[in-house]
Amino acid sequence: MSHTPTTTIITGGSGALGSAVVASLLERGDTCHIPVRDEIELKHFPFVSHERVRITTGVDLTDEAATTKFYEAVASANGLWASIHIAGAFAYNPIESTSRQDFLTQMNINALTTFLCCREAVKIMSKNPGGPGGRIVNVSARPALEPRAGANMVAYTAAKAAVAAMTQALAEEVVARGILVNAVVPSMMDTPANRKSMPGADYSKWAKVDDVARTITFLASATNTCTRGGLIPVYGGA
């Protein structure tokens, strides 16, 4: 099945992985809607002026009302085909130096944002002008599937495990409406920030963001007709 250009939301769309996903979506003809909390997030984003990129600033995805307002505004004209949830944050700390607020921050930025965005996407996709249907892609992380790999990042691991569980539960809940829900599960990705934090690492083993982006783009396309509830490892050689 070929892909008809459609409306797609990408949270975290201005980051390293997000930019690669946006590039892939623009190549297939989609119009990309990107929420950002602060304009500083757009400093290195290469598609600010692209004719099919729509940026909404001042959107806090942990805020229920703000998230609802953003989704409703995007979908008011043409509905919504795909919602891709890349926004999140990483934290590496031993548990004794992880505060209650640190834990809640990880849950809010990773799990709560995913929940709210999934919920709003489902509301809209269930009433799309052309009939129910759509694609949702979340981003979990390797420690969510292999918790022993989450030593010294317990809060992050717990939050990303919540994303994984949410993905599988929601996939079962909405399949009858033609909405397919999946998640990619990265290990270490080759980004400038990761290279800076680990200057002595073997970068050749890290997953390339363009490769991860292609996996996301497939899951968010009409070409994907049967994959749902998947937690897709994108580990590269790491």
N, C-alpha and C positions, 0 to 999 in steps of 0.2 A: 504494500500500500504506500503510495506516495504521500508526502506531507504537504498540506495546503498551508501557506503562510497564515499565522494566527497571532493572537495576543498572548504574551507570556510575561509572567512576573518572575523576577529574579531578586531575591533578597541577598544581601552581601554581594551584589552584582558589580561593585566597583573594586573589589579585592583581586588578588592574583588569580584564584580559581574562577571567581565571578566574571572577571574580564574575559577569560578564555571561553567561558560558557556563552557570554554575550556575543563574542566573535562568531562562535559556531552557530548560534541562533540567527544572527543577522545574515550569515551566509545562506541559510535556508529560507530567508525571507520574512522571519517573524518581526513583529513590533515588540520591543522589550521595554517593560516598565520596571524601574529600579527605585526602591525607597531608600533614602539615606537619612541618617539622623542629623549629620552636620556636613556642610559643604566641604570641609577639609578632607572627607573621605574620597572626594573626586579629584584630588590633587594629581594622582597618577593614572586616572581612568582615561583610556584613549578614545572613548566613544561619546564624550560629552556633547559634541555637536552633531552627532549622526542623526539623520532625518527620521530614523525609526527607533530612536532611543528616547524614552520619556523618563525624566528624573523628577522625583518628588522629594523635596528636602523637608527636614523637621519631623520625620516619621520615626517614632520610638516604637519598635515592634514588641516591646514588653508591655506597652500600653494597650489595653483591650479596645478602647474607643478609637484610638488613633489607627490601629491596625484595621479595624472594621471600616473606618472612613476611607482609608487608602484603597482597600479592595473594592469597595462599592464604587468609588470614583473611577477606577480603572475599568471596571466591567460595565459601567453604565451604558456604553455605546454598543459594544460588540461581544459582551460576555467574556469568558476566560477559558482558554484551552489548557494552558500549563502553568503550574506554580512550582518554582524551584527554590528550595530553602537552604541557602549557603551561609547565611548570617550566623555567626557564633563566635566563641572565644575559647582560647586554650589557657590552661593554668597548670604549672608544674610546681608543686609544693608538697613536702612531707605532711602527713596528716596533723602532726602536732603544731605546725605553723599555718594551718588552714582554719580560718575563723568561720563562725556561723555565717557571717555575711559573704565570705568567699564562696562557701558552698551554695548559698542562695543565688549569688551572682551567676555561678556556672549553670545552675538549674534554670534561672530566668533567661539568660542570653542564649543558651543552647536548646533547652527543652520547652520552655514556655513560649518562646517566639515560634518554634516549630508548630506547637499545638495551635496557637492562635491563627497562624497563617494557613495551616491545614484546614481548620474549621471554616474560615472565611472562604477559602477556595472551594470547599465542598458545597457550601451554601450556593455559591454562584454557579458552579459546574452542574449542579442538580437542576438548574433552571436556565441553562444556556439557550439562546434564541434558536439554535439549530437542533435542540434536543439535549438531554442529559449526556454527560461524558466529559472526559478530560484526563490529564495526567498530573500527578504530584510526585516530585522527587525531593527527598530529604537527604541530609548529609550526616551520617553517624561517624564513627571512628573505630579503628582496629581494636582498641582496648574494650570497646563495648561488646565485641564478640569474643575477645580473649582477655578477660578481666585481669589475669595475672600480669599482663603487659601494662596494667594501669598503676603499678606501684609508683608512689610519689605524685600521683595525679588522680587521687580517689574521687574528688569532686567532679572533675572533668569526665572521668570514666562513668560515674553514675549518671551524669547528665546525658552523655551520648548513648548510654544503655537505654535510657528512657526514650530517646529518639528512635532507637531500633525497635523497641517494643511497640511504641506508638505506630510506627510504620506498618508493622505486621497486623496489628489489631485493626487499624483503619482500612487497610487493604481489603480485609474480609468484610468490613462493614459496608463499603461503598461499591463493591464490584458490580452489584446488580444494576447500578446506575451508570455503568460504563466508565467509571473512574478507576484508573489503575494507579496504585500507590507503591512506590519503591524507595529504596535508599541506596546510595553509594557509601562504601565504607573505606575511606582512605587510610593508608599507613602514612609514612612520611612523604610529603610532596615537595617537589623541587621548586621552591619559591625563594625570592630574594631574602625574605625575613628568616626562613629556615637556614639558608646558607650562612647568613650573618650570625645566627645563634650557634651554629655548629660548623665552624670554619674548617675543621679537620676531617669531616665526614666524607664518605665515598658517594658523591652526588649521583654517580651513574646508576646506582641502585634505586634511587628515589623515583616515585611515580611522577611523570611529567604532567603538568596541569592541562596541557592540550589533550593528552590521552584520557584523563579523567573527565574533561569537558565533553569529549566525544561520547563517552558512556552515558553521561547525564543527558546529552542531547537525544540520544537514541531512546532512553527511557521516557523522555518527555515528548516523544513524537507519535504520530499515528502509525508509524511503521511498527512500533511496539504494540502488538495486538494481544499478547498473552502473558507477559511477565508482570506479576503483581506480588506484593508481599516479599519482594526480594531484598536481601541485604547483600549487595554486590561488592565483593572485595576489589579494590583498585590499589593493590599493594606495590605494583612494579616489581623490582627485584629485592625490595627491602624485607 
